[in-house]
Amino acid sequence: MAPTRAQLETFLARPWARLRALKDRHHAVVVAAEGADAAFRVAAQLRAHAQAMGADDTPAARREDLAAAVRLRKLLDRVSRRTRRAR
């Protein structure tokens, strides 16, 4: 089911800079405490979770995921431009 315009606008209105700063701070604390190996552990955990959720880790599946991400980005960019013009 495609997201509604209101859902996209709500998503775009999130405090992205603040969220990025919080995420960066969290990762800096983790790496400072546990070293760079922490990043590899997190990546392994994310991959295991994706596989547990049924993600298909094949080259074709990765191409499909990339294509879907590109389509979503284009949609979000369109909504963002329209939202900025409406203000």
Protein Blocks (a to p, Z undefined) as FASTA:
>chain_A
ZZdfklmmmmmmpcfklmmmmmmmmmmmmmmmnojmlmmmmmmmmmmmmmmnopacdfkl
mmmmmmmmmmmmmmmmmmmmmmmmmZZ
